[in-house]
Amino acid sequence: MNTAPLYREVQLYRRLPPFTLLAVVGTLFGWALVIWVGLLGRAIGAMTLPTWLALGIGLPLGILPLLAYWRLQMVTEVFADRLVVHTGLTGRVVLPFDRVAAVETRREGIHDDYNSRNIGVVRTTRTAYTVLSNDGAELTLKDGRMFLIGSETPDDLTAAVAAAWRAVQPPAAQPAL
């Protein structure tokens, strides 16, 4: 089996304004806690916090949001037999093409009919994995579930998925002569 993906797309979470805001606020809070309590030895209001605890809370808050900001990404890969989405936050989703009933490009907004989840696993019939785009490849599974894989280049993603999906479909039954 070929292990190289036929198609690969990387979408960075840092392009999301709320994610950027959370990273900046978390980092500033962590370093403020380290400086205010750890270095200056001051209390936070009426609460006296031990230096070791301020450092234990402040350093991870000052460093982890920055690491997440630069490293978190959603990676979509199309292989010959499956579609793999590494969500960057909760792991990965694998959709084998032998379970797929239909593939099409979805261009209109998804907010009314998709459960947009990047965090957590939810059993639902329609799930979208997106970062910024509401467009992407819509895969309908044989059991009725639907997945929208968001893409900045939805036509390219859909073409790659459709080509790989068609390649794993059983040949049509030939009429007997």
Disulfide bonds with the S-S distance in Angstrom:
none
